[in-house]
Amino acid sequence: MTIQVLPFTVGAHASPEGSFTIFDMPEPYVDVAYVETRGGAVYTEAEDAEVFARAYDSLQSAALTPDASAIVIRDAVSRVG
């Protein structure tokens, strides 16, 4: 698992609605994206799941590196405790 912080300074980003999960399925199955909403769970497949994959790539490239993220998290924890 890799944790990366998306700083507020990034501004508007690819997932203002919140979190989502992408299930990268093996052949012959299609990839599936999963989003929880107030109305219930939403699953999308194939091309619709690709929209989430592009959003993920955008978020990952805008986020801090894992090492820089660890520093931010450590600093936040030290201020609290």
SEDONU-712002 format. One line per 5 residues: their letters; for each residue x, y, z of N, C-alpha, C, CB. Coordinates in Angstrom, 3 decimals. Atoms other than C-alpha are relative to their C-alpha. Glycine has a CB too. Example, Ala and Ser with C-alpha at 12.3 -4.5 7.8 and 13.67 -1.06 7.14 Angstrom:
AS = 0.890,-1.190,0.000,12.300,-4.500,7.800,0.900,1.200,0.000,-0.992,0.027,1.246 | -0.820,-1.190,-0.060,13.670,-1.060,7.140,-0.770,1.090,0.730,0.414,0.462,-1.415;
//
This chain:
MTIQV = 0.845,-1.158,0.000,0.000,0.000,0.000,0.900,1.233,0.000,-0.967,-0.009,1.215 | -0.715,-1.267,0.075,1.239,3.471,-0.871,-0.942,1.105,0.450,0.534,0.269,-1.442 | 0.799,-1.137,-0.470,-0.015,6.568,0.930,0.625,1.276,-0.538,-0.087,0.034,1.566 | -0.447,-1.288,0.506,0.232,9.949,-0.758,-1.002,1.059,0.436,0.156,-0.024,-1.551 | 0.828,-1.112,-0.446,-1.073,13.251,0.603,-0.278,0.924,-1.179,0.683,0.773,1.157;
LPFTV = 0.390,-0.972,1.013,-2.991,15.531,-1.720,-0.189,1.331,0.731,-1.320,-0.445,-0.774 | 0.074,-1.236,-0.783,-2.279,19.006,-0.320,-1.105,0.937,-0.499,1.342,0.722,-0.042 | 1.026,-0.973,0.352,-4.932,21.729,-0.246,0.483,0.978,-1.070,-0.438,0.762,1.238 | -0.539,-0.951,0.977,-2.605,23.886,-2.361,-0.212,-0.449,-1.437,1.471,0.211,0.246 | 0.287,0.502,1.343,-3.437,21.652,-5.335,-1.256,0.673,-0.554,-0.173,-1.540,0.017;
GAHAS = 1.253,-0.616,0.438,-6.863,23.290,-5.426,-0.955,-1.042,-0.531,0.261,1.057,-1.066 | 0.971,0.929,0.593,-9.568,21.701,-7.551,0.746,-1.212,-0.554,-0.837,0.699,-1.128 | -0.657,1.222,0.456,-8.760,18.095,-8.337,-1.002,-0.935,-0.657,0.697,-0.706,1.169 | 0.780,0.918,0.838,-10.070,15.068,-10.217,-1.095,-0.764,0.732,0.914,-0.975,-0.632 | 1.034,0.747,-0.720,-12.300,13.689,-7.446,-0.613,0.833,1.126,0.583,-1.298,0.569;
PEGSF = 0.586,-0.833,-1.055,-14.137,16.474,-5.602,-1.150,-0.690,0.726,-0.488,1.306,-0.587 | 1.120,0.705,-0.627,-16.977,14.036,-4.846,0.457,-0.881,1.148,-0.733,-0.840,-1.026 | -0.505,0.860,-1.060,-14.759,11.904,-2.617,0.670,-1.247,-0.538,-1.115,-0.386,0.925 | -0.777,1.189,0.336,-13.236,8.466,-2.638,-0.754,-0.955,-0.927,0.394,-0.727,1.266 | 0.526,1.051,0.861,-13.728,5.598,-5.050,0.993,-1.144,-0.002,-0.263,0.519,-1.446;
TIFDM = -0.844,1.184,0.063,-12.339,2.119,-5.543,-0.050,-0.556,-1.414,-0.447,-1.069,1.037 | -0.071,0.633,1.315,-11.152,0.538,-8.786,0.432,-1.449,0.200,0.990,0.763,-0.955 | -0.348,1.411,-0.033,-11.164,-3.234,-9.080,0.605,-0.354,-1.354,-1.250,-0.897,0.326 | -0.731,0.357,1.216,-8.525,-4.152,-11.660,-0.147,-1.503,-0.182,1.521,0.430,0.078 | 0.375,1.396,0.146,-9.940,-7.446,-12.872,0.870,-0.704,-1.053,-1.479,-0.109,-0.375;
PEPYV = -0.765,0.758,0.998,-8.026,-10.191,-14.703,-0.874,-0.329,-1.207,0.567,-1.299,0.619 | 0.729,0.444,1.190,-8.978,-11.196,-18.220,-0.725,-1.294,0.322,0.960,-0.192,-1.211 | 0.788,-0.704,1.013,-11.637,-12.015,-19.389,-0.973,1.024,0.586,-0.766,-0.997,-0.820 | 0.935,-0.906,-0.652,-13.425,-9.764,-16.860,0.383,1.455,-0.243,-0.058,-0.284,1.497 | -0.255,-1.434,0.178,-13.774,-5.995,-17.200,0.285,0.636,1.350,-1.203,0.701,-0.688;
DVAYV = -0.250,-0.748,-1.225,-12.493,-3.491,-14.645,-1.304,0.597,0.509,1.053,1.108,-0.234 | 1.202,-0.537,-0.634,-15.069,-2.165,-12.196,0.415,1.123,0.948,-0.788,-1.118,0.764 | -0.185,-1.084,-0.957,-15.220,1.137,-10.309,-1.187,-0.006,0.957,0.140,1.386,-0.722 | 1.009,0.036,-1.057,-17.146,1.413,-7.035,0.007,1.331,0.736,0.258,-1.177,0.986 | 0.147,-1.270,-0.726,-18.471,4.582,-5.393,-1.177,-0.148,0.955,-0.216,1.218,-0.989;
ETRGG = 1.120,-0.033,-0.943,-20.569,4.901,-2.248,-0.632,1.382,-0.041,0.464,-0.354,1.446 | 0.744,-1.258,-0.004,-23.268,7.569,-2.350,-1.070,-0.067,1.085,-0.639,0.284,-1.398 | 1.106,0.010,-0.964,-26.080,8.587,-0.046,-1.118,-0.921,-0.449,-0.544,1.409,0.203 | 1.047,0.855,0.554,-28.370,6.654,-2.353,0.379,-1.463,-0.078,-0.366,0.475,-1.356 | -0.461,1.382,0.058,-26.308,3.474,-2.132,1.266,-0.144,-0.822,-1.079,-0.887,-0.569;
AVYTE = -1.227,0.286,0.741,-23.407,1.821,-3.890,-0.250,0.083,-1.502,0.546,-1.389,0.373 | 0.068,-0.074,1.457,-22.723,2.483,-7.561,1.212,-0.750,-0.548,-0.034,1.499,-0.508 | -1.052,0.743,0.686,-20.704,0.088,-9.711,-0.050,0.361,-1.478,-0.159,-1.544,0.210 | -0.056,-0.239,1.442,-19.545,0.958,-13.210,1.044,-0.929,-0.601,0.333,1.496,-0.319 | -0.894,0.930,0.673,-17.800,-1.255,-15.736,0.590,0.618,-1.263,-0.739,-1.288,-0.342;
AEDAE = -0.608,-0.274,1.303,-15.570,-1.027,-18.798,0.345,1.470,-0.191,-0.926,-0.445,-1.103 | -0.374,-1.374,0.344,-15.432,2.457,-20.354,-0.280,0.973,1.147,-0.749,0.447,-1.252 | 0.310,-0.874,-1.125,-17.122,4.086,-17.357,1.047,-0.127,1.103,-1.386,-0.322,0.553 | -1.053,0.204,-0.989,-14.499,2.561,-15.067,1.277,0.711,-0.427,0.266,-1.498,0.204 | -1.186,-0.701,0.511,-11.830,4.123,-17.303,0.023,1.457,0.450,0.043,-0.072,-1.531;
VFARA = 0.085,-1.379,-0.496,-13.050,7.575,-16.213,0.611,0.079,1.395,-1.479,0.495,0.023 | -0.564,0.034,-1.346,-12.156,6.623,-12.643,1.497,-0.266,-0.037,-0.698,-1.061,0.843 | -1.434,0.278,0.129,-8.779,5.252,-13.728,0.756,1.271,-0.381,0.248,-1.105,-1.053 | -0.642,-1.274,0.365,-7.943,8.592,-15.371,0.004,0.971,1.176,-0.717,0.639,-1.203 | 0.061,-0.856,-1.191,-9.077,10.446,-12.231,1.068,-0.427,1.005,-1.410,-0.060,0.650;
YDSLQ = -1.011,0.521,-0.914,-6.845,8.195,-10.124,1.397,0.437,-0.441,-0.081,-1.536,0.075 | -1.306,-0.405,0.522,-3.843,8.884,-12.366,0.249,1.484,0.236,0.101,-0.318,-1.496 | -0.120,-1.439,-0.214,-4.500,12.623,-12.113,0.259,0.312,1.474,-1.268,0.720,-0.481 | -0.200,-0.209,-1.434,-4.769,12.485,-8.319,1.404,-0.424,0.429,-1.053,-0.776,0.804 | -1.318,0.508,-0.375,-1.607,10.420,-8.012,1.111,0.947,-0.456,0.220,-1.394,-0.597;
SAALT = -1.048,-0.898,0.489,0.413,12.823,-10.146,-0.019,1.354,0.712,-0.155,0.208,-1.500 | 0.103,-1.268,-0.721,-0.876,15.862,-8.189,0.419,-0.127,1.462,-1.421,0.524,-0.079 | -0.312,0.231,-1.410,-0.156,14.288,-4.783,1.500,0.088,0.259,-0.527,-1.362,0.443 | -1.403,0.027,-0.407,3.070,14.532,-2.834,0.553,-1.407,-0.190,0.161,0.458,1.475 | -0.626,1.318,0.083,5.545,11.700,-3.207,-0.246,-0.746,1.311,1.531,0.122,-0.296;
PDASA = 0.173,0.731,-1.263,5.280,8.911,-0.627,0.930,0.496,1.110,0.237,-1.481,-0.229 | -0.935,-0.497,-1.021,8.395,10.226,1.169,-0.432,1.371,0.534,1.426,0.089,-0.581 | 0.458,-1.316,-0.434,7.113,13.823,1.248,-1.304,-0.119,0.788,-0.189,0.933,-1.212 | 1.251,0.235,-0.719,3.700,12.540,2.360,0.275,-0.485,1.419,-0.868,-1.021,-0.750 | -0.357,0.508,-1.331,5.314,10.663,5.268,0.457,1.139,0.907,1.107,-1.072,-0.107;
IVIRD = -0.460,-1.150,-0.783,6.972,13.890,6.415,-1.192,0.850,0.443,0.997,0.856,-0.822 | 1.186,-0.793,-0.331,3.669,15.787,6.286,-0.811,-0.703,1.090,-0.874,0.235,-1.261 | 0.767,0.754,-0.987,1.915,13.028,8.237,0.706,0.005,1.354,-0.220,-1.443,-0.479 | -0.760,-0.025,-1.262,4.696,12.848,10.862,-0.096,1.357,0.671,1.471,-0.350,-0.249 | 0.104,-1.356,-0.559,4.600,16.638,11.299,-1.384,0.238,0.596,0.295,1.057,-1.083;
AVSRV = 1.364,-0.165,-0.506,0.815,16.582,11.729,-0.198,-0.776,1.300,-1.020,-0.462,-1.052 | 0.119,0.813,-1.211,1.013,13.779,14.308,0.759,0.639,1.148,0.517,-1.422,-0.247 | -0.805,-0.601,-1.084,3.744,15.562,16.280,-0.680,1.273,0.543,1.440,0.338,-0.513 | 0.707,-1.195,-0.484,1.598,18.737,16.479,-1.190,-0.385,0.867,-0.469,0.866,-1.181 | 1.179,0.449,-0.757,-1.368,16.752,17.838,0.403,-0.617,1.331,-0.811,-1.013,-0.820;
G = -0.371,0.765,-1.211,0.449,14.563,20.334,1.191,0.495,0.613,0.189,-1.410,-0.282;
//
